[in-house]
Amino acid sequence: MSDLLVIVPSRGRPHNIAELYVAWSETTCRHARLLVAVDDDDPALAEYEHVCGLVDVELVVGPRLRLTGTLNKVAVERAPRHRALAFLGDDHRPRSVGWDCHLLEALERLGTGIVYGNDLLQGEKMATAVAMTSNIVTALGYMAPPSMVHLCLDLVWVEWGRAINRLTYLPDTVIEHMHPDVGKAIRDAGYDEANSPVQTAVDHAAYEAYRYGPAFAADVEKLLALL
């Protein structure tokens, strides 16, 4: 059983995986494995295969399920094989040397729980990149509420951790979010789709229904049973 599997769903951005791997190779302490999950209809699939093959990164190809669906499918399948699972967007870049060790050490102290670093954008407010013990995924049957397609997952992860008093924020562990809203990336079709007015409204409504409905309380009960 390996220590930490980092799942990176991606679409149309094989160049981002190449850039992520450079940052990864300069900072990881080798306790994490990188997995890239892409859609079988991605026009850039051949480029993903080329990039991942060059740097020996695991590539998983499956039907298009959007971000949450792809993340959940991979996370549930892999949870039994790893102590912890993490999510990074393809626009995150680890900057702190030993960041993976910092995440794992924090999870070890928690026993069961959720940990996140500083993305230099949302900071403590949102876990835009996150790691959690695999038993959380197994207990819930997902890594993120499936009713949300792309947005608000980072809010839920923080709220799960707070609700069970098993949350750690690491301000000095930087996993930078290279987002176009702050001029760190070029806006593309993927950003436009995920952040369109329609998708934003749908995901925020799904978040409100989940967070203040019975599903959140039921999930917290499952997580409390792990402690």
C-alpha positions as CSV (number, residue, x, y, z in Angstrom):
1,M,0.0,0.0,0.0
2,S,1.5,3.3,-1.1
3,D,1.2,6.4,1.0
4,L,-0.5,9.1,-1.1
5,L,-2.2,9.0,-4.4
6,V,-2.6,12.4,-6.1
7,I,-5.5,12.4,-8.6
8,V,-5.4,15.1,-11.3
9,P,-8.5,15.1,-13.6
10,S,-7.7,17.0,-16.8
11,R,-9.1,17.8,-20.2
12,G,-7.6,19.6,-23.1
13,R,-4.4,20.6,-21.2
14,P,-1.6,18.1,-21.7
15,H,0.8,21.0,-21.4
16,N,-0.4,21.6,-17.9
17,I,0.5,18.1,-17.0
18,A,4.0,18.6,-18.3
19,E,4.3,21.8,-16.2
20,L,2.9,20.1,-13.2
21,Y,5.4,17.3,-13.4
22,V,8.3,19.8,-13.5
23,A,7.0,21.4,-10.2
24,W,6.3,17.9,-8.8
25,S,9.8,16.5,-9.5
26,E,11.4,19.6,-7.9
27,T,9.4,19.4,-4.7
28,T,8.1,15.9,-3.8
29,C,9.8,13.8,-1.2
30,R,8.7,10.7,-3.1
31,H,5.9,9.6,-0.8
32,A,3.3,10.5,-3.4
33,R,2.2,9.0,-6.7
34,L,0.7,11.1,-9.5
35,L,-2.3,9.8,-11.5
36,V,-3.7,11.8,-14.4
37,A,-7.4,11.0,-15.3
38,V,-8.6,12.1,-18.8
39,D,-11.6,11.5,-21.0
40,D,-11.7,9.0,-23.8
41,D,-13.1,11.7,-26.1
42,D,-10.5,14.3,-25.3
43,P,-9.0,15.6,-28.6
44,A,-5.7,15.9,-26.9
45,L,-5.6,12.3,-25.7
46,A,-2.6,11.3,-27.8
47,E,-0.7,14.2,-26.3
48,Y,-1.6,13.1,-22.8
49,E,-0.3,9.6,-23.6
50,H,2.9,11.0,-24.9
51,V,3.5,13.4,-22.0
52,C,2.7,10.8,-19.3
53,G,4.7,8.1,-21.1
54,L,7.8,10.3,-21.2
55,V,7.8,11.0,-17.4
56,D,6.3,7.6,-16.3
57,V,3.1,9.1,-14.8
58,E,0.0,6.8,-14.6
59,L,-2.7,7.8,-17.0
60,V,-6.3,6.6,-16.6
61,V,-8.7,7.0,-19.5
62,G,-12.4,6.8,-19.1
63,P,-15.8,8.2,-20.2
64,R,-16.3,11.9,-19.7
65,L,-17.9,12.4,-16.2
66,R,-16.8,16.0,-15.6
67,L,-14.5,16.8,-12.7
68,T,-16.4,15.4,-9.8
69,G,-17.5,12.3,-11.5
70,T,-14.0,11.5,-12.7
71,L,-12.5,12.2,-9.3
72,N,-15.0,10.1,-7.5
73,K,-14.6,7.1,-9.9
74,V,-10.9,7.0,-9.5
75,A,-10.9,7.7,-5.8
76,V,-13.3,5.0,-4.9
77,E,-11.5,2.5,-7.1
78,R,-8.1,3.3,-5.6
79,A,-8.9,4.0,-1.9
80,P,-8.2,0.4,-0.8
81,R,-4.7,0.7,-2.2
82,H,-3.5,3.9,-0.5
83,R,-3.2,5.4,2.9
84,A,-4.5,8.7,1.6
85,L,-5.9,10.3,-1.5
86,A,-5.4,13.9,-2.8
87,F,-6.9,16.1,-5.5
88,L,-4.9,18.6,-7.4
89,G,-6.3,20.5,-10.4
90,D,-4.1,20.5,-13.5
91,D,-3.5,24.2,-12.7
92,H,-2.0,23.6,-9.3
93,R,1.7,23.7,-8.8
94,P,3.5,22.4,-5.7
95,R,6.0,24.9,-4.6
96,S,7.1,23.8,-1.1
97,V,9.8,21.2,-1.0
98,G,8.5,18.2,0.8
99,W,4.8,19.2,0.4
100,D,3.7,15.6,0.1
101,C,5.5,14.7,3.4
102,H,3.9,17.7,5.1
103,L,0.4,16.5,4.0
104,L,1.0,12.9,5.1
105,E,2.5,14.0,8.5
106,A,-0.6,16.1,9.2
107,L,-2.9,13.2,8.3
108,E,-0.8,10.9,10.5
109,R,-1.4,13.3,13.4
110,L,-5.1,13.4,12.7
111,G,-5.5,9.6,12.2
112,T,-8.6,10.2,10.1
113,G,-9.0,13.6,8.5
114,I,-8.5,16.2,5.9
115,V,-5.5,18.5,5.2
116,Y,-4.7,21.3,2.8
117,G,-2.0,23.8,2.0
118,N,-1.9,27.4,0.9
119,D,-2.9,27.9,-2.8
120,L,-1.9,31.6,-2.7
121,L,-5.4,32.4,-3.8
122,Q,-8.1,31.3,-1.4
123,G,-5.8,30.3,1.5
124,E,-7.5,28.9,4.5
125,K,-11.0,29.7,3.2
126,M,-11.1,26.9,0.6
127,A,-9.2,23.6,0.1
128,T,-8.7,24.0,-3.7
129,A,-6.1,21.2,-3.4
130,V,-6.8,18.7,-0.7
131,A,-5.6,15.4,0.9
132,M,-7.7,13.1,3.0
133,T,-7.4,9.6,4.6
134,S,-8.8,7.0,2.3
135,N,-11.2,5.7,4.8
136,I,-13.2,8.9,4.3
137,V,-13.8,8.0,0.7
138,T,-14.6,4.4,1.5
139,A,-17.1,5.4,4.2
140,L,-18.9,8.0,2.0
141,G,-18.7,6.2,-1.3
142,Y,-17.2,9.3,-2.9
143,M,-14.5,11.9,-2.5
144,A,-16.8,14.8,-3.3
145,P,-20.6,15.1,-3.3
146,P,-21.7,13.9,-6.8
147,S,-24.4,16.5,-7.1
148,M,-21.8,19.2,-7.8
149,V,-20.1,19.1,-11.1
150,H,-17.0,21.3,-10.6
151,L,-17.5,24.2,-8.1
152,C,-17.9,24.3,-4.3
153,L,-16.1,21.0,-3.6
154,D,-13.4,22.9,-1.9
155,L,-15.9,24.4,0.5
156,V,-17.3,20.9,1.3
157,W,-13.9,19.4,2.1
158,V,-13.3,22.2,4.7
159,E,-16.7,21.7,6.2
160,W,-16.4,17.9,6.5
161,G,-13.1,18.4,8.4
162,R,-14.5,21.0,10.7
163,A,-17.6,19.0,11.4
164,I,-15.6,16.1,12.7
165,N,-12.8,18.2,14.2
166,R,-10.2,16.6,11.9
167,L,-9.0,19.5,9.7
168,T,-5.5,20.9,9.3
169,Y,-4.5,23.9,7.2
170,L,-0.8,24.2,6.4
171,P,-0.1,27.9,5.5
172,D,3.5,27.3,4.8
173,T,2.9,24.4,2.5
174,V,2.3,26.1,-0.8
175,I,0.4,24.4,-3.7
176,E,-0.1,27.3,-5.9
177,H,-3.4,27.6,-7.9
178,M,-2.5,29.1,-11.3
179,H,-5.9,30.4,-12.1
180,P,-6.8,32.9,-14.8
181,D,-8.8,35.0,-12.5
182,V,-5.6,36.2,-11.0
183,G,-3.7,36.3,-14.2
184,K,-1.7,33.1,-13.7
185,A,-3.1,31.2,-16.7
186,I,-4.9,31.9,-20.0
187,R,-8.6,31.3,-19.9
188,D,-9.6,28.5,-22.2
189,A,-12.7,26.4,-23.0
190,G,-12.4,24.4,-19.8
191,Y,-12.5,27.4,-17.6
192,D,-15.3,28.9,-19.6
193,E,-17.4,25.8,-19.2
194,A,-16.7,25.3,-15.5
195,N,-17.3,28.9,-14.6
196,S,-20.1,29.8,-16.9
197,P,-23.1,31.6,-15.3
198,V,-25.3,28.5,-15.8
199,Q,-22.8,26.1,-14.3
200,T,-22.0,28.4,-11.5
201,A,-25.6,28.7,-10.6
202,V,-26.2,25.0,-10.9
203,D,-23.2,24.1,-8.7
204,H,-24.0,26.7,-6.0
205,A,-27.6,25.5,-5.9
206,A,-26.4,21.9,-5.5
207,Y,-24.0,23.0,-2.8
208,E,-26.7,24.8,-0.8
209,A,-29.1,21.8,-1.1
210,Y,-26.3,19.4,0.1
211,R,-24.9,21.6,2.8
212,Y,-28.2,22.5,4.4
213,G,-30.1,19.4,3.6
214,P,-30.0,15.9,5.2
215,A,-27.2,14.6,3.1
216,F,-24.5,16.7,4.8
217,A,-25.6,15.6,8.2
218,A,-25.7,11.9,7.1
219,D,-22.2,12.1,5.7
220,V,-20.9,13.7,8.9
221,E,-22.4,10.8,10.9
222,K,-20.6,8.4,8.7
223,L,-17.3,10.2,9.2
224,L,-17.8,10.5,13.0
225,A,-18.2,6.7,13.1
226,L,-14.6,6.4,11.8
227,L,-13.1,8.2,14.8
